[in-house]
Amino acid sequence: MSYRLYVRPIPPFADVDQDPDAQLFNWVLHDASGDSQARGSGDSRDRIEQTLAQNALDNVLLIGLIPGEEALYCLADIPARQSRFIRQALPYAVEEQIAQDIDSVHLALGKHTDAGYRVAAIDREQMAQWVQLFSDWDHVRLDAIFPDAALLPRTEGGWSICLDGEAAMMISDRGEWLSMQSANLGMFAHTLAAPSAEEVVAEIPVTLYGTEEELEVQQSAISELGASGRLALRTETLELMPLELLAHAYHHHLCEPINLCQGVFAANSDRASPLRPWKPLIAVAAVWFGVQVALNVGMGIYYQNQADQLRAEAMAIYRDAFPNDRRTHAGNVQRVIEGQLRVAGTSGPDMGFITLMKYTGQQYAQLPGTRSVNFNSVNYSRSRGELIVDVRADSYDRLSALRNGLASQGLEAQIGSVVNEASGARGRLTVSGG
């Protein structure tokens, strides 16, 4: 079951940095159905936490209510619809409505209305202090911070007023909230009662909330509200403290307050994550996965170094045996050695005319378009062990392909005396045992 703890600090406000335990609160605890389960007046934070612990409650959503005058209500006329562009344009849209440097102000965006976006503006340093006051409580998690007057239930077409000691919380049907001294309600009533030149004179409904004691104490101010003749005043008597009214209105959606916990002050949103119970297991799996990846990377580096070392040793051995061969490298040494072994196995210790002619003929047969390659003459030098072939082809590429094929078999093949003609190329192919 989801519980909500509504907490409202009462003056005088203590310095959070110097003596946070000195701050006292009014509070009320609601269950998921909106019924009050516990309440307190003028209690310390420790006292509230003890109550939650005694009732075995944990992970309760905390809603902090700050004085309404701390946050200013603004309207922002922004034509954009994408949230990214709205956020970018928001400071410029409300800058003229705020009497301080806009860079020192925290802006919280509310719902869009016909008049524009509803915005709450609060000093950034002051907002940081309120967040600090409501953070790190035992058994609770900060969910939202609202100006207290913004949680009053709205009166259609008029105003709602709640007497709260020497102060009065007020909200209009547009959602504009403010707080003032109760003694100034008469002046406010005269302001409402004076219609503009373009306005049709009509009664303005006003709902006044207060305890029986408050209504009796503020009788003179209430009389001024009803004396204007234009305000239709309706009185609602509260049996409990005003915080109960604010919590009731919020639970039943009788108001649309702007949550100040946005942007850099956004409350932790992982409370709704379905993976939260699995976080310890996920952490263990992540650690295991990281160790396994590190092990695999380490083994891969080890085997790569071993392979590089073996290739280097193989090339060193090959260079000792064939110091004049500069074309063979680690990538083709195996193929070259296999070709040389095949040649050696076929011809034995001597590479004669028949063997050289055999390999030359094999490579000739493998050429694409053999009719374009012609052997004009074939000579063999026994003393040098060389087969010399005068060959003609339609391009030098075919001569080169023939030479490369013989070289791939471990033979020494060279093309000399190349002459390029209109009909192709001719040259002298010299093949030896290498």
N, C-alpha and C positions, 0 to 999 in steps of 0.2 A: 504494500500500500504506500502511495506517495504522500508524504507530509510536506506542508509548507509552513515555514516559520517567518512571520512578519515581525520585523524589528524596527522600532522607531526611537532613535536617541532623543533624550529630553535635555533641554538646557538646564544648567550651563554645560557647554560642550568642552570635554577634557582634551588636552593635548595628547594626540595618539602616540607621539614619539616619547614624551616625557612621562606620562602616567596613563597608559591605556586602560588600566583596571578601574580608574576613577569614573569612567563614563557609565551612566545609568540609562536604562532602556525601558520603554513600554513594549510589550510583546504579546503575541497571540499565536497559538499553534493550531493549524487546521489539518484535518485529514483529507483524504481524496474526495469525499463528498461535500467538503466545505464546512463541516461541523467543527466547532471549536472544542479542542481537547484539553487545552491548558492556556493560561494567560498570566500575565504579571504586570505590575506597575512599579516603576522605579527600581528595577532589579539590575544587578551587575551581570556582566557576561558569564562569570563563573556560575552564578546562580542559574542562569538559563541553561548552560551546558550540563549542570548537575541534574536538572529536571529531565533533560533528554536522556541522559544516561540511566536515570532511575526507571524510565519507561522503556529502556532497551531500544531506543530509536537511533538510527544511524542513516547517514546519507540523506538527511533532510534538506530540502531546498530552502535557502535563505533569501528573503526578499527584504532589502534594506530601504527604508523610507527616510528621505532627508527633507529638511525644510523647503517648502515650495519656492521661497525667494532665492534659494541657491542656484536654481536653474531658470533661465529665461526662455519663454515661449516665442518662437519665430515662425514665419512662413517663408518658404523658398519657392519661387516660381521658376522651375527648371523644365524646359521642354523635352529633355532627354528621357528615355525610358530604360536604358541599360544602366545597371547599378554602378558600373565603373565610371561612366561619364557623369552620373549624378553626384557621386562622391567627389569627383574632381571639381565640379562646378559649385558645390555646396558652399564653400567659404565665401566665394564672390557673391552668391545670391543673398546671403544674410549679413554681409559685412556692415552695411549701413544701419542695420537694426541693433548692432552691438556696440556699446560704448567703451570698448577696449580693443587692444591689438588682436586681430583675428588669429594670429599665430599662437597666442597664449590661451586660446579657447578650445575646449573639446566640444565637438558637435555630434549629436546623436540624431539619426534620421528616423522619423515616424512615417505614418501612412500618408498616402497621397489623397488630397481632397480637391474639390472644385477650385479652391483658392490657391492650391499649391501643396507642396510637401510640408508636413508638420515637423518642426525641428526643435530640439532642446539644446540650449547652449549653456555651458558651465565652465568656470575657470579651470584650466587643466590641472594646476597644482592642487586646487581645492578638491577636484574629482579624485586625484590620487590619494588624498587623505581619507576621503570617504571609503574608497576601495580598501585601503589599508585597515580601516576601522572594522569593516565587515568580513575581512578575509582571515583565513587560518583558524576558524572556530572548530572546536571539536564536535563531531557528529553531524555537521552541516556542511553544505557546499553553496557558495554564493551563486545565486541564479540571476538576480536582477537588482538594480537600484533605480528607484523612481522618486521624483518630487512628490511629497505626500499629497498635495492638493490635486495632483493629476489623477488620483484614484477615487475622487469623489464621484458618486453616481450623477450622471448628467440629467438636466431638466430640459425637456424638449422645448426649443425656442426661447430658452431663458437661461437662468443662472442657478447654480447650487451653492449654498453657503453653509459651512460647518463651523460653529463656535468652538474654539479650542483655547480656553483660558482668556488671556488678553489678546490673542490673535484670532483671526478668522481665515479659514481656507476657502477659496472660491474657484469655481470652474464654470465656463460657459458651455453652451451646447456645441460650439465648434471645437471644444477641447482645450481652450486657452485657460491656463490656471494662473493664479496669483495668491499671495497672502498679504494681509494688511492688519493693522490694529483694529480690534473690535470697535473701538471708540470712533473710528472713521467710517463706519458703515453708513451713517447718515449722509456723509458727503458723497459716498459711492452711489447711494440711492438717488440723490439729486442728479448725478451724472447720467444714470440710466434713464431717469424720468424726463430728461431734456431731449426731445427728438430732433433729428437733423432736419434741414430744410426739405430734403427729398423723401423723408420717411413719413409713412402714414401712421398717425397716432393710434397706438394699440397697446393693450396691456401686455406687460412682460412677466411671464410666470417666474417666480423665485421660490425655491424650496430651501427652507432654513432648518438645519439639523443642529441639535444640541441636547445635552442632558437637561433634566428638569432644573437642576441647580443653575446651569449656565443660562438657560432661558430666563430664569428669574433675575439673575444678576445683570444680564444685558438687556433688561426690559426697555430701558430708554432708547438704546440703539435700535432695538427691534421696532419700537414705535415710530422712529424716524423712517424706517424702511417702508412701513405701511402708510405713512402720512403723505407720500408723494402723489397718491391717487392713480399712478400709472403702473405700479408694481402689484401683481396679483400674488400676495405672499401666502405660502402654505408652510406650516410649521410641523416638523417631525421630531418627536421626543425620543432621544436615545436612552436606552437602559444601561448601556455600558460606555466605555471610553470611545472617542472618535476612531481609534485604530481599528476597532471591531467593524465599524462602518466601512472603512477603506478596504479591509480584507474581504468583507462580504461583497462589495462592489467589484473587486478585482476577480474573485472566484466566479461570479455570475456574469461577467463580461458586461457590466453596466458602465464601464469606462474604457478608454483606449489610451493608456499612458505610454510614454516613450521610455524605453529601457535605456538608461545612460551607459550601461555596460556594452559598449560597442568599440570597434577598432582596437586600439592598444589596450583598452580597458575591458575587452570582451571576457565574459566569464568562461570557464572551462566547459567545453561542449561535449566532452566524451561521456557524459552521464547516460546518453541514450544509445551508446554503442553496444551492439549485441555481442561483440568480441571481448568485452571487459572481463567476464569471468574466466576467459581463456588466456588472459594476458600473461600469467606466469608460465603456462605451457608454451605459449608463443615465444616468450623470452628464452626459455631453455632450448627450443627448437632453433631459434635464430643463432644462439651461441654455438650449438652443435653444427649448424650449417656453415657458420663462419670458420670453425675449426676444420671442418672437412674440406672447405674450399682452400684454406691456407695449406692444408696437408697435400692436396692434389697439386696446387701450384708449386709447392716445394719439391714434390717428387718429379713433377714435369721439368723443373729447372735442373734437378739432379741428373735425370736421364738425358736431357738435352746436352748437358756438359759432358756426360759419358760418351754420347754419340759423336760430339765434336772432337773429343780426344781420340776416339777410335779412328775417325776419318783422317785426322792429322797423322796418326801413326801409320795408317795404310798408305797415305801419300808419301810419307818419308821413305817407306820401304820401296815404293814404286820409283821414286826419284833416284834412289840408290841403284836400282836395276836399269832404269832408262833415263839417264841424266840429260839427254838431248831432246827429250819429248816435252815440249812446252804447251801442247794443245790439250793434253789430258789433265783433268781436274777431278775433284772429289765427286762431282756429279756424274761423270762418265767413266771413271776408272774401272768400274766393274765390267761395263760393256766392252771396254778396250781390251782388258785382260782376257775376257771370255773369247773375244775374236782372235786374239793372239794364240790362245790355247787351241782353239779349233784349227787354226792354220798350222800350228806346230804338230798337232795330232794327225793332220792329214798328210803333211809333206815330210814329216820326220826331221832329221837334222839338216837336210838340204832342201832348198826351195827351187825346184826345177821348172823347166818350160811348161810341162804339162799342168803342174799345180797352178802356176801363175795364170796360164791360159784358162784353166777351169774357173778360177774366181773372177777373172775379167769377163768371161762369157756369162757367168751367173748374174753379175751386176748389169751387164748389157741387156740380158733378158728381162730384168726387172724394171728397166726404164720404160716410162710411158711413151708410146709412139716410137718404137724401136726402128721403124723404117726411116725416121729422120736422122738416124745416127749410122754412119758407115765407117767400116774399117778399110782403109786404102791399102795398108801394108802392115805386116807384123814381123818384128825382128827380135831375136833373143841373143843376149850376150852371156855366155856361160861363165866367163871370167868375172863379170860384175854381178851376175845373178839377176839381170834386169830384163824385163819384157818391154819392148818399145813398139808402140802402136801408133801409126799415123791415122788419125780419126777426123772425120768431118761430121758436123751436125748443123741443124738449122738455127741453133743459137748456142751461145757460150754456156747458158744455164744447164743444157743437157750434158756438156762436157764436164761441168763442175759437179753435176749430180752423179756421173759415173765415177769421178775421182773420189767423191765423198763416200760413195757406197763401198769402194775398195778399202778406204781408210777405216771404215767402220768394222771391217773384217780383220783389222790388225795389220794390214799391208801398208807399205810405203808407196803412195801414189802421188805423182806430180804431173802437171800439164805445162809444157813449155812450147816455145815458138808459136804462140797463138797468133793467127791472122784472121781478122774480121773481114768478111767479104759480103757482097750484096745478097748472096744466097744463104749466108750463115757464117759459121766460124770453123776453122780447122786448126789442129794443133798436134803436138806429140805427147802422148800419154806414156809415162815411164812408171812401171810397176815393179816393185822388188819386195823381198820378204821382210823388210823393216829392220 
